[in-house]
């Protein structure tokens, strides 16, 4: 069996780290899924949201200092992809160990984010419309006023994190970078392809899947198979095969 690898996973906007709990039983045993919870949701529901990108990255690096060492990789979907990249950048800036790989999903590259993405996203009606457009939200949530209120508050806070993000021309990272994207997502392909400039001769891949923004749920088995395949070969081993996923 390959050497154990910790896969630290960051959630998308409006979500909790629980979105990754299924992966613990679907991925090979040598991959330890470590969902990173953000303030204001899930097990941290009583905490205030952190609505500044740099402050949130700094907080996560401090809270998970022990996990951000050794044999680990970072994964994030949508906003989580941006946070994963930010964590890797901060680790390098502070002289700390870098991940074995950075895996990002459903996100434009940091340098090519759409400046109009969060325009007029400042009320419940707009947020609900955006949730329905993106898909991936169970209809039962819309029918529950309490759950909907919690989700909208979380989504609004996370959108402020994304809206306030500023790319300051950070140098490419010396780690392998692997991108997953949905063909029917509304992110223009060139914005996704621009991730290739974020790694420095360390290996880059881009896997496209059928589906929209939440292709990672629509085609979970294929995404997880690609994820295992893209992890460093010195860790995964060329002969390692992902079990069938129902």
Buried (B, 14 or more C-beta within 10 A) or exposed (E): EBEEBBBBBBBBBBBBBEBBEBBBEBBBEBBBBBBBBBBBBBEBEEEEBBBBBBEBBBBBBEEBEEBBEEBBBBBBBBBBBBBBBBBBBBBBEEEBEBBBBBBBBBBBBBBBBEEEBBEEBEEEEBBBEBBEEBBBBEEEEBEEEEEBEBBBBBBBBBBBBBBEBEEEEBEBBEBBBBBBBBEEBEBEEEBBBBBBBBBEEBEBBBBBBEBBBBBBBBBBEBBBBBBBBBBBEEBBBEEBEBEEBE
